[in-house]
Amino acid sequence: MRTAARLSDCEIFCTVIDNYGDAAVSWRLARQLAGEHHLPVRLWLNDLRPLAALEPAIRIDTLRQQFAGVDIRFWPQTEFPDTPPAALVIAAFGCQLPETHLERMARQQPPPRWLNLEYLSAEAWVDDCHTLPSPHPRLPLVQYFFFPGFTERSGGLLREHDLLARRDAFRADPAAQTAFWQRINCPPPPSGALRLSLFGYAHAPLARALAHWARAPGPVWCAVPDSPLADAAEAWLAAGNTGNVHLQRLPFLSQHDYDRLLWSCDANFVRGEDSLIRAIWAGRPLVWNIYPQDQDTHAAKLDALLDRMLAQTEPTLQTTVRHFWHAWNRLDDDELPALDWLASLPAQLTHLQAWCATLANQEDLATQIAKFARMV
């Protein structure tokens, strides 16, 4: 490791595969490195449409634009622009950098610090692989694997320095809450109702859950942002079902407003990586709809997170939560214990608040990236 050096600038490359998660994580990281670590940041995206959905001020018809301190650039998949490499180059989620850019990186002295930002996982092997070097097979460059995670030996989680303070201030401010509901054209949830946000993939067994919640002892108010689950919810309503369930369809929310929805609800159903992390920081019970992978490799990732999240909870609560998460992700054919899960929410809340506070004691991902890049 070298002595600490000043970082002059940073660039993040992101190839959008599907959905919004890759762009969402890259955008949050770019904003934080620019805003909190005072780095000039270029964000290269091969598709600007997901970013425009997450941040409506972004234009999809321009090659270069500035927003929130970030230089946002369209990444053409043909001829890459002749751009000097930054001092810190981050390849988000293992995307392949342009060959011409790699060659410029190899000629630059000193060569850039080159990180491969991996996907989030709670699996134990992550700690052993975090920051491992990987020399380029042909060029005099070394890439380092950087793993977000849940332990001190990992790269931590994305978290702005004031996020939890902003969360708590919002929850203590009725006027801010009213302004939020007005901004998204949604009536506020009725007083006394259990508030759930529902965001997920099409395979989630929403109709089965709603059928159970319709028989809940009190009203269950479900906010459903635009996703395949919103169509499933409307189909359930169209079939004449209601009971104690009230469904409120919402538009696709910006990152700013999605945070506030999570903060406003008693429990949150999320999908992918970005919304999972934000639900953890909400400090409320959550259910993760993990992206399905071949040979059910996602099942191990789901169980690894459950193991960490439910550590030190009593066995009955562990069984209820684990059973519900497995059924929600169709990892087994057992009955969905939706009412048992509802009844467990007070115990989940106590534990999730403590877990959130424990995770917040770790250095966040952007800070760890900046520190590592100055030393490597």
C-alpha positions as CSV (number, residue, x, y, z in Angstrom):
1,M,0.0,0.0,0.0
2,R,1.2,3.5,-0.8
3,T,1.1,6.4,1.6
4,A,-2.2,8.3,1.5
5,A,-2.5,10.3,-1.7
6,R,-4.9,13.0,-2.8
7,L,-7.6,11.8,-5.3
8,S,-8.1,14.3,-8.1
9,D,-11.2,12.8,-9.6
10,C,-13.4,9.7,-10.1
11,E,-15.4,8.0,-12.8
12,I,-18.0,5.3,-12.4
13,F,-18.9,3.0,-15.3
14,C,-22.3,1.3,-15.2
15,T,-23.9,-1.0,-17.7
16,V,-27.7,-1.1,-17.2
17,I,-28.8,-4.8,-17.4
18,D,-32.4,-4.6,-16.5
19,N,-34.7,-2.9,-14.0
20,Y,-33.2,0.0,-12.0
21,G,-30.9,-1.4,-9.4
22,D,-27.5,-0.9,-11.2
23,A,-28.2,2.7,-12.1
24,A,-29.7,3.4,-8.7
25,V,-26.6,2.2,-6.7
26,S,-24.2,3.9,-9.1
27,W,-26.1,7.2,-8.9
28,R,-26.2,7.2,-5.1
29,L,-22.5,6.4,-5.0
30,A,-21.6,9.1,-7.5
31,R,-23.6,11.8,-5.6
32,Q,-22.1,10.9,-2.3
33,L,-18.5,10.8,-3.6
34,A,-19.1,14.3,-5.2
35,G,-21.1,15.8,-2.3
36,E,-19.4,14.4,0.8
37,H,-15.9,13.6,-0.5
38,H,-15.6,16.6,-2.8
39,L,-14.5,14.6,-5.8
40,P,-15.2,15.6,-9.4
41,V,-17.2,12.6,-10.5
42,R,-18.1,11.3,-14.0
43,L,-20.9,8.8,-14.3
44,W,-20.9,6.7,-17.5
45,L,-24.2,5.0,-18.3
46,N,-25.1,3.1,-21.4
47,D,-28.8,3.8,-20.9
48,L,-30.1,7.1,-19.3
49,R,-33.7,6.1,-19.0
50,P,-33.5,4.3,-15.6
51,L,-31.6,7.2,-14.2
52,A,-34.3,9.6,-15.5
53,A,-36.9,7.6,-13.7
54,L,-35.0,7.7,-10.5
55,E,-34.2,11.4,-10.9
56,P,-36.8,13.2,-13.1
57,A,-34.4,16.2,-13.7
58,I,-32.2,14.0,-15.8
59,R,-32.6,14.3,-19.6
60,I,-32.3,11.2,-21.7
61,D,-31.6,12.9,-25.0
62,T,-28.2,14.5,-24.2
63,L,-24.7,13.1,-24.2
64,R,-23.5,15.1,-21.2
65,Q,-25.2,16.9,-18.4
66,Q,-24.4,18.1,-14.8
67,F,-26.7,17.4,-11.9
68,A,-26.1,17.2,-8.1
69,G,-22.4,17.8,-8.6
70,V,-22.0,14.8,-11.0
71,D,-20.9,14.9,-14.6
72,I,-23.4,12.5,-16.2
73,R,-22.3,11.0,-19.6
74,F,-23.9,8.7,-22.0
75,W,-21.6,5.7,-22.6
76,P,-21.7,4.8,-26.3
77,Q,-21.3,1.1,-27.0
78,T,-19.4,1.7,-30.3
79,E,-16.5,4.2,-30.2
80,F,-15.7,5.4,-26.7
81,P,-14.8,9.2,-26.5
82,D,-11.1,10.1,-26.1
83,T,-11.3,11.0,-22.4
84,P,-8.4,11.0,-20.0
85,P,-9.0,8.4,-17.2
86,A,-9.8,9.6,-13.7
87,A,-7.5,8.9,-10.8
88,L,-10.2,6.5,-9.4
89,V,-12.0,4.3,-11.9
90,I,-15.0,2.2,-10.6
91,A,-16.5,-0.5,-12.7
92,A,-19.9,-1.1,-11.2
93,F,-20.9,-4.7,-10.9
94,G,-18.1,-6.1,-13.0
95,C,-19.0,-4.2,-16.2
96,Q,-16.3,-4.4,-18.9
97,L,-14.5,-1.1,-19.5
98,P,-13.9,0.1,-23.0
99,E,-10.7,-1.4,-24.3
100,T,-9.4,2.0,-25.5
101,H,-10.0,3.4,-22.1
102,L,-8.1,0.6,-20.4
103,E,-5.2,1.3,-22.7
104,R,-5.2,4.9,-21.7
105,M,-5.3,3.9,-18.0
106,A,-2.2,1.7,-18.6
107,R,-0.3,4.6,-20.1
108,Q,-1.3,7.0,-17.3
109,Q,1.3,7.6,-14.6
110,P,0.6,6.8,-11.9
111,P,-2.1,4.4,-13.1
112,P,-5.6,5.0,-11.8
113,R,-6.9,3.1,-8.8
114,W,-9.3,0.6,-10.4
115,L,-12.1,-0.9,-8.4
116,N,-14.7,-3.5,-9.3
117,L,-17.7,-2.6,-7.2
118,E,-19.5,-6.0,-6.6
119,Y,-23.1,-6.8,-5.8
120,L,-24.2,-6.8,-2.2
121,S,-24.2,-10.1,-0.4
122,A,-24.4,-11.2,3.2
123,E,-22.5,-14.4,2.5
124,A,-19.5,-15.2,4.7
125,W,-17.0,-15.5,1.7
126,V,-17.4,-11.8,0.9
127,D,-15.2,-10.8,3.8
128,D,-12.3,-13.0,2.5
129,C,-12.6,-11.6,-1.1
130,H,-13.0,-7.9,-0.2
131,T,-10.2,-5.8,-1.7
132,L,-8.4,-8.7,-3.3
133,P,-6.2,-7.6,-6.3
134,S,-6.7,-9.0,-9.8
135,P,-3.8,-8.1,-12.2
136,H,-4.9,-7.4,-15.8
137,P,-3.7,-10.3,-18.0
138,R,-2.1,-8.0,-20.6
139,L,-1.8,-4.5,-19.3
140,P,0.1,-3.1,-16.3
141,L,-3.1,-2.6,-14.3
142,V,-4.5,-4.1,-11.1
143,Q,-8.2,-4.2,-10.4
144,Y,-9.4,-4.6,-6.8
145,F,-12.6,-6.3,-5.9
146,F,-14.7,-4.1,-3.6
147,F,-17.6,-5.8,-1.8
148,P,-20.4,-4.0,0.0
149,G,-21.4,-5.9,3.1
150,F,-22.6,-6.2,6.6
151,T,-19.4,-6.7,8.6
152,E,-16.4,-4.6,9.6
153,R,-14.3,-6.7,7.1
154,S,-16.5,-5.7,4.2
155,G,-16.9,-2.5,2.3
156,G,-20.0,-1.5,4.3
157,L,-23.3,-0.1,2.9
158,L,-24.2,3.0,1.0
159,R,-25.4,5.6,3.5
160,E,-25.2,9.4,3.3
161,H,-23.8,10.9,6.5
162,D,-27.0,12.6,7.4
163,L,-29.5,9.9,6.2
164,L,-30.7,8.7,9.6
165,A,-31.0,12.3,10.9
166,R,-33.1,13.2,7.9
167,R,-35.3,10.1,8.4
168,D,-35.9,11.0,12.0
169,A,-36.6,14.6,11.3
170,F,-39.2,13.6,8.6
171,R,-41.0,11.3,11.0
172,A,-41.2,14.0,13.6
173,D,-42.6,16.6,11.1
174,P,-46.3,16.3,10.2
175,A,-46.0,19.1,7.7
176,A,-43.2,17.4,5.8
177,Q,-45.3,14.2,5.8
178,T,-48.3,16.0,4.4
179,A,-46.2,17.7,1.8
180,F,-44.9,14.3,0.7
181,W,-48.3,12.8,0.2
182,Q,-49.5,15.9,-1.7
183,R,-46.4,15.7,-3.9
184,I,-47.1,12.2,-5.0
185,N,-50.9,12.8,-5.3
186,C,-51.8,10.3,-2.7
187,P,-54.3,10.7,0.2
188,P,-52.4,10.1,3.5
189,P,-53.0,6.6,5.0
190,P,-56.0,6.5,7.4
191,S,-55.2,6.9,11.1
192,G,-54.8,3.6,12.9
193,A,-54.2,1.5,9.7
194,L,-51.2,-0.7,9.4
195,R,-49.1,0.8,6.6
196,L,-47.3,-1.4,4.1
197,S,-45.3,-0.5,1.0
198,L,-45.3,-3.2,-1.7
199,F,-42.5,-3.2,-4.3
200,G,-41.5,-6.4,-6.0
201,Y,-41.2,-8.7,-9.0
202,A,-44.1,-10.4,-10.8
203,H,-43.5,-13.8,-9.2
204,A,-44.3,-12.6,-5.6
205,P,-47.5,-14.2,-4.3
206,L,-49.3,-10.9,-3.7
207,A,-52.8,-12.2,-4.2
208,R,-52.3,-14.9,-1.5
209,A,-50.9,-12.3,0.9
210,L,-53.8,-9.9,0.3
211,A,-56.3,-12.7,0.8
212,H,-54.9,-13.3,4.3
213,W,-54.6,-9.6,5.2
214,A,-58.2,-9.1,4.2
215,R,-59.0,-11.1,7.3
216,A,-56.7,-9.1,9.5
217,P,-58.1,-7.8,12.8
218,G,-57.6,-4.2,11.7
219,P,-57.2,-2.2,8.5
220,V,-54.2,-2.8,6.3
221,W,-53.2,0.0,4.0
222,C,-51.0,-1.0,1.1
223,A,-49.1,1.5,-1.0
224,V,-48.0,-0.1,-4.3
225,P,-45.5,1.9,-6.4
226,D,-45.6,1.2,-10.1
227,S,-44.2,-2.3,-10.7
228,P,-45.6,-5.7,-11.7
229,L,-47.1,-5.9,-8.2
230,A,-49.3,-2.9,-8.9
231,D,-51.0,-4.7,-11.8
232,A,-51.5,-7.8,-9.6
233,A,-53.0,-5.7,-6.9
234,E,-55.5,-4.1,-9.3
235,A,-56.4,-7.5,-10.6
236,W,-57.1,-8.7,-7.1
237,L,-59.4,-5.7,-6.5
238,A,-61.2,-6.2,-9.8
239,A,-62.1,-9.7,-8.7
240,G,-64.2,-8.1,-5.9
241,N,-61.8,-8.6,-3.0
242,T,-61.4,-6.0,-0.3
243,G,-62.0,-7.0,3.3
244,N,-59.7,-5.1,5.6
245,V,-57.3,-4.3,2.8
246,H,-57.0,-0.9,1.2
247,L,-54.8,-0.7,-1.9
248,Q,-53.3,2.6,-3.1
249,R,-51.5,2.6,-6.4
250,L,-48.6,5.0,-6.6
251,P,-46.6,6.3,-9.6
252,F,-42.9,5.2,-10.0
253,L,-41.2,7.3,-7.3
254,S,-37.9,9.1,-7.5
255,Q,-35.2,8.0,-5.0
256,H,-36.0,11.1,-2.9
257,D,-39.7,10.2,-2.6
258,Y,-39.2,6.4,-2.3
259,D,-37.1,7.0,0.9
260,R,-40.0,9.0,2.3
261,L,-42.4,6.2,1.5
262,L,-40.2,3.7,3.3
263,W,-40.0,6.1,6.3
264,S,-43.8,6.5,6.3
265,C,-44.7,2.8,6.5
266,D,-44.8,0.2,9.3
267,A,-43.2,-2.4,7.1
268,N,-41.7,-2.4,3.6
269,F,-41.6,-5.0,0.8
270,V,-38.6,-4.3,-1.4
271,R,-36.8,-5.8,-4.3
272,G,-33.2,-5.8,-5.6
273,E,-30.2,-4.1,-3.9
274,D,-30.9,-0.4,-3.7
275,S,-34.4,-0.6,-2.2
276,L,-33.2,-3.3,0.2
277,I,-30.5,-1.0,1.6
278,R,-32.9,1.9,1.9
279,A,-35.4,-0.3,3.7
280,I,-32.7,-1.4,6.2
281,W,-31.9,2.3,6.9
282,A,-35.7,2.9,7.4
283,G,-35.3,0.8,10.5
284,R,-38.7,-1.0,10.0
285,P,-39.6,-4.6,9.3
286,L,-38.9,-5.6,5.7
287,V,-39.3,-8.4,3.2
288,W,-36.9,-8.8,0.4
289,N,-38.0,-10.0,-3.0
290,I,-34.6,-11.2,-4.3
291,Y,-33.9,-11.3,-8.1
292,P,-34.2,-15.0,-9.2
293,Q,-31.1,-16.6,-10.5
294,D,-30.3,-19.9,-12.2
295,Q,-30.0,-23.0,-10.1
296,D,-31.6,-21.1,-7.2
297,T,-28.3,-19.5,-6.2
298,H,-30.3,-16.6,-4.9
299,A,-31.7,-18.8,-2.2
300,A,-28.3,-18.9,-0.5
301,K,-28.0,-15.1,-0.7
302,L,-31.5,-14.7,0.8
303,D,-30.7,-17.1,3.7
304,A,-27.4,-15.4,4.4
305,L,-29.1,-12.1,4.9
306,L,-31.8,-13.7,7.1
307,D,-29.0,-15.2,9.2
308,R,-27.4,-11.9,9.8
309,M,-30.7,-9.9,10.2
310,L,-32.3,-12.4,12.6
311,A,-29.2,-13.1,14.7
312,Q,-30.0,-13.0,18.5
313,T,-33.7,-13.0,17.9
314,E,-35.9,-15.7,19.6
315,P,-36.5,-18.9,17.6
316,T,-40.3,-18.4,17.0
317,L,-39.7,-15.0,15.4
318,Q,-36.9,-16.4,13.3
319,T,-39.1,-19.2,12.1
320,T,-42.0,-16.9,11.2
321,V,-39.9,-14.4,9.3
322,R,-37.8,-17.0,7.5
323,H,-40.9,-19.0,6.5
324,F,-42.6,-15.8,5.2
325,W,-39.6,-14.7,3.2
326,H,-39.2,-18.1,1.6
327,A,-42.8,-18.2,0.6
328,W,-42.7,-14.7,-0.7
329,N,-39.8,-15.7,-2.9
330,R,-41.4,-19.0,-3.9
331,L,-38.6,-21.0,-2.5
332,D,-41.0,-23.5,-1.1
333,D,-44.6,-24.6,-1.5
334,D,-45.7,-24.1,2.1
335,E,-48.6,-21.9,3.0
336,L,-47.8,-18.2,3.2
337,P,-47.9,-17.3,6.9
338,A,-49.1,-13.7,6.2
339,L,-51.2,-13.2,9.4
340,D,-48.5,-14.7,11.6
341,W,-46.0,-12.3,9.9
342,L,-48.3,-9.4,10.6
343,A,-48.6,-10.4,14.3
344,S,-44.8,-10.5,14.6
345,L,-44.3,-6.9,13.4
346,P,-43.9,-5.4,16.9
347,A,-41.1,-7.8,17.7
348,Q,-39.5,-7.3,14.3
349,L,-39.6,-3.6,14.8
350,T,-37.6,-3.7,18.1
351,H,-35.0,-5.9,16.5
352,L,-34.7,-4.1,13.2
353,Q,-34.2,-0.7,14.9
354,A,-31.3,-2.2,16.9
355,W,-29.8,-3.8,13.8
356,C,-30.1,-0.6,11.8
357,A,-28.2,1.3,14.6
358,T,-25.5,-1.4,14.7
359,L,-24.9,-1.2,11.0
360,A,-24.8,2.6,11.2
361,N,-21.7,2.3,13.4
362,Q,-19.8,0.9,10.5
363,E,-18.1,3.2,7.9
364,D,-20.3,3.6,4.8
365,L,-19.4,2.3,1.4
366,A,-18.5,5.6,-0.2
367,T,-16.2,6.6,2.7
368,Q,-14.4,3.2,2.5
369,I,-14.0,3.5,-1.2
370,A,-12.4,6.9,-0.9
371,K,-10.1,5.8,1.9
372,F,-9.0,2.6,0.1
373,A,-8.4,4.5,-3.2
374,R,-6.1,7.0,-1.4
375,M,-4.0,4.2,0.1
376,V,-3.8,1.5,-2.6
